[in-house]
Amino acid sequence: MSWEVDYENADSIALAHEDGFVLFAKRGRDQGDHTNWTLELTDTDDGTELVSETHRISNEQHLWSVIEKYTDLYPA
């Protein structure tokens, strides 16, 4: 059981898990050499939003390392 990229472009990424979880990463405002990205994790079985946090991201590698922290924690 794993996460799979469902959608990806320069402004958003959606990952889906077969156990009923969806993780969205949405690009926000640029702040100098960082960009704000909001990550939202939802349990699609009951619609519960488990996480909604904004992170200052420096590059694509940094973004994916933050995403991996959530995909490693869920589903628990």
PyMOL commands that set and color helices and strands:
alter all, ss='L'
color gray80, all
select helices_A, chain A and resi 60-73
alter helices_A, ss='H'
color red, helices_A
select strands_A, chain A and resi 3-8+12-17+21-31+34-43+48-57
alter strands_A, ss='S'
color yellow, strands_A
deselect
rebuild
show_as cartoon
